[in-house]
Amino acid sequence: MIGRVLRKETLGKMRKYLRNKSAILFFLLPAMLVYTVVIIYPVLQTVLRSFYTWDGLSEATFNGIGNFHDLLRDPLLTTSLKNGGLFALVLVFFQIGLGTILALVCSDAKIKGRKLLKTAYFIPVVLSVTVVCQLWIAVYDPTNGLINRFFQLLGIPYQQNWLTSPTESVIAIAFVNAWQFMGYQFSLLYAGVKSIPEQYLEAATIDGCGKWKAHWKVTLPLMRETFKFCFTIAITSGIGAFVQMLIMTNGGPGTSNYTLTFMVYRYAFLESNYGYACAVAVVLVIISLLATLVINKVFDRDDAV
C-alpha cells in the first residue's frame, strides 16, 4: 500500500515537471547550444562559403553559383558519384545482407558457441582503420598477397593487382570497410531480431512454417525500423567514403578512386580552393539527405505486416 502511494506521488511530480516548459527548456538548452556550435553553424558556414571564391586566408570574393556551375562540368564529380554508389552497394550487400544472416543464425538457441561468434564478429570494429587498411594492403599485394597465393595454390591462373585496377580497386577497398564494420551492423540487426517476441515465431511454426520461412514471413518484416537505420548508415557511409581510399590508394590510380569526400579533401587542403570544396560538401550533404529521405519513404510504407 505504501509503495503504491509513493509511486503515485512520484508520477504526480513527474507530470508536474513535464508541464513546466521553462524547466524543459533549461535542461535542453546546453545540448542545443553544443549542437548549434558543432553542427548547425559549420553547415551554415559551408553553405555560405560555397558561393564565394576563397583560398582560406585572403578575403573571400562572391562568386554566386559559379562554383556549382564548375562542379557540374567537373569530370571528377561523375567518377565520385559512381564510386560512392558502388561503395554503398558493397556495404549494403555485405554488411546488411550477410549481417542479417549471421544475426538470424546467432539468435538460434541451438547454435553452440554463439557468444564466441558474436565477439569475433565485433572485434574488427574496435581495430584502428589504419591497421586494418595496412593488413588488407598486404592481403591484396600482387606478388605475395594472400588472395593471389590462394589462387596459385589452387592452380587457378588468376593473379590480380587488386588496388591498381580502376574498377576492382573500388570494390576491394569497399570490401575492407564492409569487413571491418560489419560487426556494428550485425549488433544492430541482432538486437532487432531479439526484440521480436518468440510467440510470433511459435505461431508461425504452428501454422506450418519452417524456421527460415518463419523468419522470412515474420522476423524480417517486423525488423523494418532496424533495416531503415542500417540502410541509412550503409548508404551514407558509402557515399561519403574517404579514409580507406586515402590510406590504401590515395585516390588512385590517377583519380579513379575519388569520392565526394575525397574531392573536398583535395580542393580544400591540397589546392586551397575552399569555396569550391564547400560547394562539393554541399552537394554531398544534399545527396545524403535525399538518400535518407528515399530510405525513409521506402520503409515507412503502410504495406507492412
C-alpha positions as protocol buffer text, in pm:
chain_id: "A"
residue {
  index: 1
  type: MET
  ca { x: 0 y: 0 z: 0 }
}
residue {
  index: 2
  type: ILE
  ca { x: 280 y: 238 z: 92 }
}
residue {
  index: 3
  type: GLY
  ca { x: 458 y: 151 z: -236 }
}
residue {
  index: 4
  type: ARG
  ca { x: 150 y: 245 z: -439 }
}
residue {
  index: 5
  type: VAL
  ca { x: 122 y: 579 z: -261 }
}
residue {
  index: 6
  type: LEU
  ca { x: 491 y: 654 z: -326 }
}
residue {
  index: 7
  type: ARG
  ca { x: 456 y: 563 z: -694 }
}
residue {
  index: 8
  type: LYS
  ca { x: 154 y: 790 z: -730 }
}
residue {
  index: 9
  type: GLU
  ca { x: 341 y: 1076 z: -566 }
}
residue {
  index: 10
  type: THR
  ca { x: 642 y: 1019 z: -792 }
}
residue {
  index: 11
  type: LEU
  ca { x: 424 y: 1010 z: -1105 }
}
residue {
  index: 12
  type: GLY
  ca { x: 247 y: 1326 z: -992 }
}
residue {
  index: 13
  type: LYS
  ca { x: 578 y: 1510 z: -951 }
}
residue {
  index: 14
  type: MET
  ca { x: 699 y: 1388 z: -1292 }
}
residue {
  index: 15
  type: ARG
  ca { x: 382 y: 1513 z: -1461 }
}
residue {
  index: 16
  type: LYS
  ca { x: 423 y: 1846 z: -1284 }
}
residue {
  index: 17
  type: TYR
  ca { x: 783 y: 1882 z: -1407 }
}
residue {
  index: 18
  type: LEU
  ca { x: 690 y: 1777 z: -1761 }
}
residue {
  index: 19
  type: ARG
  ca { x: 428 y: 2050 z: -1775 }
}
residue {
  index: 20
  type: ASN
  ca { x: 689 y: 2308 z: -1677 }
}
residue {
  index: 21
  type: LYS
  ca { x: 810 y: 2433 z: -2016 }
}
residue {
  index: 22
  type: SER
  ca { x: 1074 y: 2657 z: -1860 }
}
residue {
  index: 23
  type: ALA
  ca { x: 1237 y: 2362 z: -1684 }
}
residue {
  index: 24
  type: ILE
  ca { x: 1238 y: 2156 z: -2003 }
}
residue {
  index: 25
  type: LEU
  ca { x: 1398 y: 2442 z: -2195 }
}
residue {
  index: 26
  type: PHE
  ca { x: 1655 y: 2491 z: -1919 }
}
residue {
  index: 27
  type: PHE
  ca { x: 1773 y: 2130 z: -1942 }
}
residue {
  index: 28
  type: LEU
  ca { x: 1764 y: 2122 z: -2323 }
}
residue {
  index: 29
  type: LEU
  ca { x: 1950 y: 2450 z: -2368 }
}
residue {
  index: 30
  type: PRO
  ca { x: 2307 y: 2316 z: -2309 }
}
residue {
  index: 31
  type: ALA
  ca { x: 2259 y: 2034 z: -2560 }
}
residue {
  index: 32
  type: MET
  ca { x: 2102 y: 2273 z: -2811 }
}
residue {
  index: 33
  type: LEU
  ca { x: 2393 y: 2516 z: -2776 }
}
residue {
  index: 34
  type: VAL
  ca { x: 2650 y: 2240 z: -2830 }
}
residue {
  index: 35
  type: TYR
  ca { x: 2458 y: 2105 z: -3130 }
}
residue {
  index: 36
  type: THR
  ca { x: 2431 y: 2452 z: -3279 }
}
residue {
  index: 37
  type: VAL
  ca { x: 2801 y: 2527 z: -3239 }
}
residue {
  index: 38
  type: VAL
  ca { x: 2925 y: 2186 z: -3354 }
}
residue {
  index: 39
  type: ILE
  ca { x: 2672 y: 2103 z: -3631 }
}
residue {
  index: 40
  type: ILE
  ca { x: 2437 y: 2381 z: -3740 }
}
residue {
  index: 41
  type: TYR
  ca { x: 2686 y: 2669 z: -3751 }
}
residue {
  index: 42
  type: PRO
  ca { x: 2952 y: 2480 z: -3955 }
}
residue {
  index: 43
  type: VAL
  ca { x: 2685 y: 2362 z: -4200 }
}
residue {
  index: 44
  type: LEU
  ca { x: 2553 y: 2714 z: -4249 }
}
residue {
  index: 45
  type: GLN
  ca { x: 2907 y: 2846 z: -4293 }
}
residue {
  index: 46
  type: THR
  ca { x: 2979 y: 2576 z: -4552 }
}
residue {
  index: 47
  type: VAL
  ca { x: 2668 y: 2669 z: -4749 }
}
residue {
  index: 48
  type: LEU
  ca { x: 2760 y: 3038 z: -4731 }
}
residue {
  index: 49
  type: ARG
  ca { x: 3123 y: 2984 z: -4836 }
}
residue {
  index: 50
  type: SER
  ca { x: 3014 y: 2771 z: -5132 }
}
residue {
  index: 51
  type: PHE
  ca { x: 2903 y: 3092 z: -5305 }
}
residue {
  index: 52
  type: TYR
  ca { x: 3247 y: 3251 z: -5273 }
}
residue {
  index: 53
  type: THR
  ca { x: 3592 y: 3213 z: -5424 }
}
residue {
  index: 54
  type: TRP
  ca { x: 3814 y: 3171 z: -5121 }
}
residue {
  index: 55
  type: ASP
  ca { x: 4160 y: 3028 z: -5053 }
}
residue {
  index: 56
  type: GLY
  ca { x: 4109 y: 3004 z: -4679 }
}
residue {
  index: 57
  type: LEU
  ca { x: 4331 y: 3302 z: -4592 }
}
residue {
  index: 58
  type: SER
  ca { x: 4260 y: 3608 z: -4803 }
}
residue {
  index: 59
  type: GLU
  ca { x: 3929 y: 3789 z: -4832 }
}
residue {
  index: 60
  type: ALA
  ca { x: 3656 y: 3586 z: -4999 }
}
residue {
  index: 61
  type: THR
  ca { x: 3508 y: 3704 z: -5330 }
}
residue {
  index: 62
  type: PHE
  ca { x: 3141 y: 3647 z: -5405 }
}
residue {
  index: 63
  type: ASN
  ca { x: 3101 y: 3409 z: -5698 }
}
residue {
  index: 64
  type: GLY
  ca { x: 2729 y: 3334 z: -5697 }
}
residue {
  index: 65
  type: ILE
  ca { x: 2659 y: 2985 z: -5829 }
}
residue {
  index: 66
  type: GLY
  ca { x: 2987 y: 2979 z: -6019 }
}
residue {
  index: 67
  type: ASN
  ca { x: 3132 y: 2702 z: -5801 }
}
residue {
  index: 68
  type: PHE
  ca { x: 2828 y: 2482 z: -5859 }
}
residue {
  index: 69
  type: HIS
  ca { x: 2838 y: 2556 z: -6233 }
}
residue {
  index: 70
  type: ASP
  ca { x: 3202 y: 2449 z: -6248 }
}
residue {
  index: 71
  type: LEU
  ca { x: 3129 y: 2142 z: -6036 }
}
residue {
  index: 72
  type: LEU
  ca { x: 2864 y: 2015 z: -6278 }
}
residue {
  index: 73
  type: ARG
  ca { x: 3129 y: 2021 z: -6554 }
}
residue {
  index: 74
  type: ASP
  ca { x: 3397 y: 1862 z: -6336 }
}
residue {
  index: 75
  type: PRO
  ca { x: 3472 y: 1504 z: -6457 }
}
residue {
  index: 76
  type: LEU
  ca { x: 3567 y: 1413 z: -6101 }
}
residue {
  index: 77
  type: LEU
  ca { x: 3203 y: 1457 z: -6000 }
}
residue {
  index: 78
  type: THR
  ca { x: 3090 y: 1171 z: -6224 }
}
residue {
  index: 79
  type: THR
  ca { x: 3372 y: 949 z: -6102 }
}
residue {
  index: 80
  type: SER
  ca { x: 3297 y: 1032 z: -5738 }
}
residue {
  index: 81
  type: LEU
  ca { x: 2923 y: 969 z: -5771 }
}
residue {
  index: 82
  type: LYS
  ca { x: 2984 y: 635 z: -5944 }
}
residue {
  index: 83
  type: ASN
  ca { x: 3238 y: 525 z: -5682 }
}
residue {
  index: 84
  type: GLY
  ca { x: 3015 y: 637 z: -5397 }
}
residue {
  index: 85
  type: GLY
  ca { x: 2721 y: 440 z: -5537 }
}
residue {
  index: 86
  type: LEU
  ca { x: 2936 y: 130 z: -5591 }
}
residue {
  index: 87
  type: PHE
  ca { x: 3083 y: 163 z: -5242 }
}
residue {
  index: 88
  type: ALA
  ca { x: 2734 y: 188 z: -5093 }
}
residue {
  index: 89
  type: LEU
  ca { x: 2614 y: -122 z: -5281 }
}
residue {
  index: 90
  type: VAL
  ca { x: 2905 y: -327 z: -5148 }
}
residue {
  index: 91
  type: LEU
  ca { x: 2831 y: -212 z: -4792 }
}
residue {
  index: 92
  type: VAL
  ca { x: 2461 y: -294 z: -4826 }
}
residue {
  index: 93
  type: PHE
  ca { x: 2533 y: -640 z: -4971 }
}
residue {
  index: 94
  type: PHE
  ca { x: 2796 y: -747 z: -4718 }
}
residue {
  index: 95
  type: GLN
  ca { x: 2707 y: -556 z: -4403 }
}
residue {
  index: 96
  type: ILE
  ca { x: 2328 y: -583 z: -4417 }
}
residue {
  index: 97
  type: GLY
  ca { x: 2284 y: -897 z: -4628 }
}
residue {
  index: 98
  type: LEU
  ca { x: 2547 y: -1110 z: -4458 }
}
residue {
  index: 99
  type: GLY
  ca { x: 2491 y: -938 z: -4123 }
}
residue {
  index: 100
  type: THR
  ca { x: 2120 y: -1033 z: -4131 }
}
residue {
  index: 101
  type: ILE
  ca { x: 2201 y: -1398 z: -4198 }
}
residue {
  index: 102
  type: LEU
  ca { x: 2455 y: -1405 z: -3916 }
}
residue {
  index: 103
  type: ALA
  ca { x: 2210 y: -1233 z: -3680 }
}
residue {
  index: 104
  type: LEU
  ca { x: 1943 y: -1493 z: -3755 }
}
residue {
  index: 105
  type: VAL
  ca { x: 2190 y: -1776 z: -3704 }
}
residue {
  index: 106
  type: CYS
  ca { x: 2321 y: -1638 z: -3374 }
}
residue {
  index: 107
  type: SER
  ca { x: 1967 y: -1582 z: -3246 }
}
residue {
  index: 108
  type: ASP
  ca { x: 1902 y: -1957 z: -3259 }
}
residue {
  index: 109
  type: ALA
  ca { x: 1948 y: -2104 z: -2912 }
}
residue {
  index: 110
  type: LYS
  ca { x: 2050 y: -2438 z: -3062 }
}
residue {
  index: 111
  type: ILE
  ca { x: 2368 y: -2291 z: -3216 }
}
residue {
  index: 112
  type: LYS
  ca { x: 2669 y: -2366 z: -2998 }
}
residue {
  index: 113
  type: GLY
  ca { x: 2937 y: -2104 z: -2942 }
}
residue {
  index: 114
  type: ARG
  ca { x: 2708 y: -1810 z: -3013 }
}
residue {
  index: 115
  type: LYS
  ca { x: 2882 y: -1583 z: -2763 }
}
residue {
  index: 116
  type: LEU
  ca { x: 3219 y: -1656 z: -2922 }
}
residue {
  index: 117
  type: LEU
  ca { x: 3080 y: -1584 z: -3270 }
}
residue {
  index: 118
  type: LYS
  ca { x: 2923 y: -1255 z: -3161 }
}
residue {
  index: 119
  type: THR
  ca { x: 3251 y: -1143 z: -3006 }
}
residue {
  index: 120
  type: ALA
  ca { x: 3450 y: -1247 z: -3313 }
}
residue {
  index: 121
  type: TYR
  ca { x: 3222 y: -1053 z: -3548 }
}
residue {
  index: 122
  type: PHE
  ca { x: 3268 y: -733 z: -3346 }
}
residue {
  index: 123
  type: ILE
  ca { x: 3648 y: -748 z: -3299 }
}
residue {
  index: 124
  type: PRO
  ca { x: 3733 y: -571 z: -3632 }
}
residue {
  index: 125
  type: VAL
  ca { x: 3515 y: -274 z: -3533 }
}
residue {
  index: 126
  type: VAL
  ca { x: 3743 y: -181 z: -3243 }
}
residue {
  index: 127
  type: LEU
  ca { x: 4060 y: -202 z: -3454 }
}
residue {
  index: 128
  type: SER
  ca { x: 4224 y: 109 z: -3595 }
}
residue {
  index: 129
  type: VAL
  ca { x: 4127 y: 191 z: -3952 }
}
residue {
  index: 130
  type: THR
  ca { x: 4495 y: 239 z: -4036 }
}
residue {
  index: 131
  type: VAL
  ca { x: 4585 y: -105 z: -3902 }
}
residue {
  index: 132
  type: VAL
  ca { x: 4303 y: -270 z: -4094 }
}
residue {
  index: 133
  type: CYS
  ca { x: 4399 y: -93 z: -4418 }
}
residue {
  index: 134
  type: GLN
  ca { x: 4764 y: -193 z: -4384 }
}
residue {
  index: 135
  type: LEU
  ca { x: 4657 y: -551 z: -4318 }
}
residue {
  index: 136
  type: TRP
  ca { x: 4447 y: -561 z: -4634 }
}
residue {
  index: 137
  type: ILE
  ca { x: 4716 y: -390 z: -4840 }
}
residue {
  index: 138
  type: ALA
  ca { x: 4932 y: -690 z: -4755 }
}
residue {
  index: 139
  type: VAL
  ca { x: 4646 y: -927 z: -4840 }
}
residue {
  index: 140
  type: TYR
  ca { x: 4593 y: -758 z: -5177 }
}
residue {
  index: 141
  type: ASP
  ca { x: 4966 y: -750 z: -5261 }
}
residue {
  index: 142
  type: PRO
  ca { x: 5003 y: -867 z: -5626 }
}
residue {
  index: 143
  type: THR
  ca { x: 5317 y: -1073 z: -5555 }
}
residue {
  index: 144
  type: ASN
  ca { x: 5291 y: -1216 z: -5205 }
}
residue {
  index: 145
  type: GLY
  ca { x: 4931 y: -1132 z: -5116 }
}
residue {
  index: 146
  type: LEU
  ca { x: 4713 y: -1395 z: -4952 }
}
residue {
  index: 147
  type: ILE
  ca { x: 4444 y: -1385 z: -5222 }
}
residue {
  index: 148
  type: ASN
  ca { x: 4679 y: -1434 z: -5518 }
}
residue {
  index: 149
  type: ARG
  ca { x: 4870 y: -1701 z: -5324 }
}
residue {
  index: 150
  type: PHE
  ca { x: 4543 y: -1882 z: -5257 }
}
residue {
  index: 151
  type: PHE
  ca { x: 4457 y: -1888 z: -5628 }
}
residue {
  index: 152
  type: GLN
  ca { x: 4810 y: -2005 z: -5700 }
}
residue {
  index: 153
  type: LEU
  ca { x: 4780 y: -2296 z: -5457 }
}
residue {
  index: 154
  type: LEU
  ca { x: 4454 y: -2399 z: -5622 }
}
residue {
  index: 155
  type: GLY
  ca { x: 4622 y: -2389 z: -5963 }
}
residue {
  index: 156
  type: ILE
  ca { x: 4393 y: -2113 z: -6084 }
}
residue {
  index: 157
  type: PRO
  ca { x: 4573 y: -1865 z: -6317 }
}
residue {
  index: 158
  type: TYR
  ca { x: 4401 y: -1562 z: -6172 }
}
residue {
  index: 159
  type: GLN
  ca { x: 4657 y: -1311 z: -6044 }
}
residue {
  index: 160
  type: GLN
  ca { x: 4532 y: -957 z: -5994 }
}
residue {
  index: 161
  type: ASN
  ca { x: 4670 y: -618 z: -5895 }
}
residue {
  index: 162
  type: TRP
  ca { x: 4369 y: -557 z: -5674 }
}
residue {
  index: 163
  type: LEU
  ca { x: 4446 y: -195 z: -5587 }
}
residue {
  index: 164
  type: THR
  ca { x: 4557 y: -71 z: -5929 }
}
residue {
  index: 165
  type: SER
  ca { x: 4253 y: -162 z: -6138 }
}
residue {
  index: 166
  type: PRO
  ca { x: 4011 y: 135 z: -6161 }
}
residue {
  index: 167
  type: THR
  ca { x: 3701 y: -82 z: -6107 }
}
residue {
  index: 168
  type: GLU
  ca { x: 3829 y: -367 z: -5895 }
}
residue {
  index: 169
  type: SER
  ca { x: 4014 y: -136 z: -5657 }
}
residue {
  index: 170
  type: VAL
  ca { x: 3692 y: 43 z: -5555 }
}
residue {
  index: 171
  type: ILE
  ca { x: 3524 y: -289 z: -5479 }
}
residue {
  index: 172
  type: ALA
  ca { x: 3834 y: -416 z: -5297 }
}
residue {
  index: 173
  type: ILE
  ca { x: 3850 y: -105 z: -5078 }
}
residue {
  index: 174
  type: ALA
  ca { x: 3475 y: -113 z: -5014 }
}
residue {
  index: 175
  type: PHE
  ca { x: 3508 y: -474 z: -4901 }
}
residue {
  index: 176
  type: VAL
  ca { x: 3768 y: -365 z: -4643 }
}
residue {
  index: 177
  type: ASN
  ca { x: 3520 y: -116 z: -4499 }
}
residue {
  index: 178
  type: ALA
  ca { x: 3241 y: -376 z: -4513 }
}
residue {
  index: 179
  type: TRP
  ca { x: 3457 y: -635 z: -4336 }
}
residue {
  index: 180
  type: GLN
  ca { x: 3566 y: -401 z: -4058 }
}
residue {
  index: 181
  type: PHE
  ca { x: 3229 y: -250 z: -3972 }
}
residue {
  index: 182
  type: MET
  ca { x: 3000 y: -546 z: -4040 }
}
residue {
  index: 183
  type: GLY
  ca { x: 3016 y: -622 z: -3666 }
}
residue {
  index: 184
  type: TYR
  ca { x: 2848 y: -289 z: -3592 }
}
residue {
  index: 185
  type: GLN
  ca { x: 2566 y: -359 z: -3835 }
}
residue {
  index: 186
  type: PHE
  ca { x: 2547 y: -715 z: -3702 }
}
residue {
  index: 187
  type: SER
  ca { x: 2495 y: -582 z: -3348 }
}
residue {
  index: 188
  type: LEU
  ca { x: 2205 y: -363 z: -3462 }
}
residue {
  index: 189
  type: LEU
  ca { x: 2047 y: -643 z: -3663 }
}
residue {
  index: 190
  type: TYR
  ca { x: 2092 y: -895 z: -3382 }
}
residue {
  index: 191
  type: ALA
  ca { x: 1923 y: -656 z: -3137 }
}
residue {
  index: 192
  type: GLY
  ca { x: 1639 y: -618 z: -3389 }
}
residue {
  index: 193
  type: VAL
  ca { x: 1596 y: -995 z: -3417 }
}
residue {
  index: 194
  type: LYS
  ca { x: 1595 y: -1044 z: -3040 }
}
residue {
  index: 195
  type: SER
  ca { x: 1338 y: -767 z: -2992 }
}
residue {
  index: 196
  type: ILE
  ca { x: 1072 y: -971 z: -3174 }
}
residue {
  index: 197
  type: PRO
  ca { x: 857 y: -1177 z: -2933 }
}
residue {
  index: 198
  type: GLU
  ca { x: 909 y: -1552 z: -2954 }
}
residue {
  index: 199
  type: GLN
  ca { x: 531 y: -1602 z: -2962 }
}
residue {
  index: 200
  type: TYR
  ca { x: 517 y: -1471 z: -3318 }
}
residue {
  index: 201
  type: LEU
  ca { x: 764 y: -1730 z: -3444 }
}
residue {
  index: 202
  type: GLU
  ca { x: 592 y: -2003 z: -3244 }
}
residue {
  index: 203
  type: ALA
  ca { x: 258 y: -1909 z: -3400 }
}
residue {
  index: 204
  type: ALA
  ca { x: 415 y: -1921 z: -3747 }
}
residue {
  index: 205
  type: THR
  ca { x: 565 y: -2262 z: -3671 }
}
residue {
  index: 206
  type: ILE
  ca { x: 225 y: -2392 z: -3556 }
}
residue {
  index: 207
  type: ASP
  ca { x: 76 y: -2269 z: -3885 }
}
residue {
  index: 208
  type: GLY
  ca { x: 324 y: -2488 z: -4072 }
}
residue {
  index: 209
  type: CYS
  ca { x: 615 y: -2254 z: -4142 }
}
residue {
  index: 210
  type: GLY
  ca { x: 968 y: -2384 z: -4121 }
}
residue {
  index: 211
  type: LYS
  ca { x: 1232 y: -2193 z: -3929 }
}
residue {
  index: 212
  type: TRP
  ca { x: 1368 y: -1991 z: -4224 }
}
residue {
  index: 213
  type: LYS
  ca { x: 1025 y: -1936 z: -4375 }
}
residue {
  index: 214
  type: ALA
  ca { x: 907 y: -1800 z: -4040 }
}
residue {
  index: 215
  type: HIS
  ca { x: 1200 y: -1561 z: -4037 }
}
residue {
  index: 216
  type: TRP
  ca { x: 1116 y: -1453 z: -4392 }
}
residue {
  index: 217
  type: LYS
  ca { x: 746 y: -1404 z: -4322 }
}
residue {
  index: 218
  type: VAL
  ca { x: 762 y: -1272 z: -3965 }
}
residue {
  index: 219
  type: THR
  ca { x: 1108 y: -1169 z: -3844 }
}
residue {
  index: 220
  type: LEU
  ca { x: 1231 y: -967 z: -4141 }
}
residue {
  index: 221
  type: PRO
  ca { x: 908 y: -765 z: -4192 }
}
residue {
  index: 222
  type: LEU
  ca { x: 900 y: -677 z: -3821 }
}
residue {
  index: 223
  type: MET
  ca { x: 1260 y: -550 z: -3841 }
}
residue {
  index: 224
  type: ARG
  ca { x: 1161 y: -269 z: -4075 }
}
residue {
  index: 225
  type: GLU
  ca { x: 1276 y: 9 z: -3840 }
}
residue {
  index: 226
  type: THR
  ca { x: 1609 y: -165 z: -3781 }
}
residue {
  index: 227
  type: PHE
  ca { x: 1664 y: -209 z: -4154 }
}
residue {
  index: 228
  type: LYS
  ca { x: 1580 y: 157 z: -4214 }
}
residue {
  index: 229
  type: PHE
  ca { x: 1853 y: 266 z: -3974 }
}
residue {
  index: 230
  type: CYS
  ca { x: 2106 y: 14 z: -4109 }
}
residue {
  index: 231
  type: PHE
  ca { x: 2042 y: 110 z: -4472 }
}
residue {
  index: 232
  type: THR
  ca { x: 2081 y: 478 z: -4385 }
}
residue {
  index: 233
  type: ILE
  ca { x: 2418 y: 414 z: -4221 }
}
residue {
  index: 234
  type: ALA
  ca { x: 2545 y: 190 z: -4502 }
}
residue {
  index: 235
  type: ILE
  ca { x: 2440 y: 412 z: -4795 }
}
residue {
  index: 236
  type: THR
  ca { x: 2551 y: 743 z: -4643 }
}
residue {
  index: 237
  type: SER
  ca { x: 2881 y: 584 z: -4537 }
}
residue {
  index: 238
  type: GLY
  ca { x: 2934 y: 461 z: -4893 }
}
residue {
  index: 239
  type: ILE
  ca { x: 2856 y: 799 z: -5047 }
}
residue {
  index: 240
  type: GLY
  ca { x: 3096 y: 975 z: -4811 }
}
residue {
  index: 241
  type: ALA
  ca { x: 3373 y: 711 z: -4806 }
}
residue {
  index: 242
  type: PHE
  ca { x: 3719 y: 859 z: -4766 }
}
residue {
  index: 243
  type: VAL
  ca { x: 3963 y: 714 z: -4511 }
}
residue {
  index: 244
  type: GLN
  ca { x: 4017 y: 377 z: -4677 }
}
residue {
  index: 245
  type: MET
  ca { x: 4070 y: 543 z: -5018 }
}
residue {
  index: 246
  type: LEU
  ca { x: 4326 y: 781 z: -4871 }
}
residue {
  index: 247
  type: ILE
  ca { x: 4527 y: 515 z: -4689 }
}
residue {
  index: 248
  type: MET
  ca { x: 4516 y: 233 z: -4942 }
}
residue {
  index: 249
  type: THR
  ca { x: 4547 y: 411 z: -5280 }
}
residue {
  index: 250
  type: ASN
  ca { x: 4549 y: 787 z: -5213 }
}
residue {
  index: 251
  type: GLY
  ca { x: 4262 y: 815 z: -5460 }
}
residue {
  index: 252
  type: GLY
  ca { x: 4449 y: 636 z: -5738 }
}
residue {
  index: 253
  type: PRO
  ca { x: 4536 y: 503 z: -5976 }
}
residue {
  index: 254
  type: GLY
  ca { x: 4506 y: 860 z: -6101 }
}
residue {
  index: 255
  type: THR
  ca { x: 4170 y: 984 z: -5977 }
}
residue {
  index: 256
  type: SER
  ca { x: 3981 y: 658 z: -6032 }
}
residue {
  index: 257
  type: ASN
  ca { x: 3907 y: 607 z: -5660 }
}
residue {
  index: 258
  type: TYR
  ca { x: 3779 y: 955 z: -5585 }
}
residue {
  index: 259
  type: THR
  ca { x: 3462 y: 1009 z: -5386 }
}
residue {
  index: 260
  type: LEU
  ca { x: 3286 y: 1333 z: -5297 }
}
residue {
  index: 261
  type: THR
  ca { x: 3466 y: 1345 z: -4962 }
}
residue {
  index: 262
  type: PHE
  ca { x: 3798 y: 1292 z: -5137 }
}
residue {
  index: 263
  type: MET
  ca { x: 3714 y: 1582 z: -5368 }
}
residue {
  index: 264
  type: VAL
  ca { x: 3654 y: 1804 z: -5064 }
}
residue {
  index: 265
  type: TYR
  ca { x: 3991 y: 1696 z: -4922 }
}
residue {
  index: 266
  type: ARG
  ca { x: 4173 y: 1762 z: -5250 }
}
residue {
  index: 267
  type: TYR
  ca { x: 4028 y: 2102 z: -5330 }
}
residue {
  index: 268
  type: ALA
  ca { x: 4039 y: 2229 z: -4971 }
}
residue {
  index: 269
  type: PHE
  ca { x: 4370 y: 2102 z: -4838 }
}
residue {
  index: 270
  type: LEU
  ca { x: 4577 y: 2030 z: -5147 }
}
residue {
  index: 271
  type: GLU
  ca { x: 4466 y: 2313 z: -5378 }
}
residue {
  index: 272
  type: SER
  ca { x: 4344 y: 2566 z: -5117 }
}
residue {
  index: 273
  type: ASN
  ca { x: 4023 y: 2620 z: -5312 }
}
residue {
  index: 274
  type: TYR
  ca { x: 3794 y: 2628 z: -5011 }
}
residue {
  index: 275
  type: GLY
  ca { x: 3496 y: 2785 z: -5184 }
}
residue {
  index: 276
  type: TYR
  ca { x: 3485 y: 2507 z: -5444 }
}
residue {
  index: 277
  type: ALA
  ca { x: 3540 y: 2245 z: -5172 }
}
residue {
  index: 278
  type: CYS
  ca { x: 3244 y: 2387 z: -4980 }
}
residue {
  index: 279
  type: ALA
  ca { x: 3030 y: 2353 z: -5293 }
}
residue {
  index: 280
  type: VAL
  ca { x: 3128 y: 1985 z: -5316 }
}
residue {
  index: 281
  type: ALA
  ca { x: 3046 y: 1943 z: -4946 }
}
residue {
  index: 282
  type: VAL
  ca { x: 2702 y: 2098 z: -5001 }
}
residue {
  index: 283
  type: VAL
  ca { x: 2634 y: 1852 z: -5285 }
}
residue {
  index: 284
  type: LEU
  ca { x: 2748 y: 1567 z: -5058 }
}
residue {
  index: 285
  type: VAL
  ca { x: 2508 y: 1676 z: -4784 }
}
residue {
  index: 286
  type: ILE
  ca { x: 2219 y: 1713 z: -5030 }
}
residue {
  index: 287
  type: ILE
  ca { x: 2277 y: 1368 z: -5180 }
}
residue {
  index: 288
  type: SER
  ca { x: 2300 y: 1212 z: -4832 }
}
residue {
  index: 289
  type: LEU
  ca { x: 1977 y: 1383 z: -4727 }
}
residue {
  index: 290
  type: LEU
  ca { x: 1799 y: 1270 z: -5044 }
}
residue {
  index: 291
  type: ALA
  ca { x: 1919 y: 913 z: -4988 }
}
residue {
  index: 292
  type: THR
  ca { x: 1791 y: 928 z: -4630 }
}
residue {
  index: 293
  type: LEU
  ca { x: 1452 y: 1062 z: -4742 }
}
residue {
  index: 294
  type: VAL
  ca { x: 1419 y: 786 z: -5004 }
}
residue {
  index: 295
  type: ILE
  ca { x: 1506 y: 518 z: -4747 }
}
residue {
  index: 296
  type: ASN
  ca { x: 1253 y: 659 z: -4501 }
}
residue {
  index: 297
  type: LYS
  ca { x: 990 y: 672 z: -4773 }
}
residue {
  index: 298
  type: VAL
  ca { x: 1052 y: 311 z: -4875 }
}
residue {
  index: 299
  type: PHE
  ca { x: 1045 y: 173 z: -4522 }
}
residue {
  index: 300
  type: ASP
  ca { x: 757 y: 390 z: -4400 }
}
residue {
  index: 301
  type: ARG
  ca { x: 508 y: 241 z: -4643 }
}
residue {
  index: 302
  type: ASP
  ca { x: 185 y: 111 z: -4492 }
}
residue {
  index: 303
  type: ASP
  ca { x: 209 y: -233 z: -4654 }
}
residue {
  index: 304
  type: ALA
  ca { x: 393 y: -373 z: -4351 }
}
residue {
  index: 305
  type: VAL
  ca { x: 295 y: -688 z: -4168 }
}
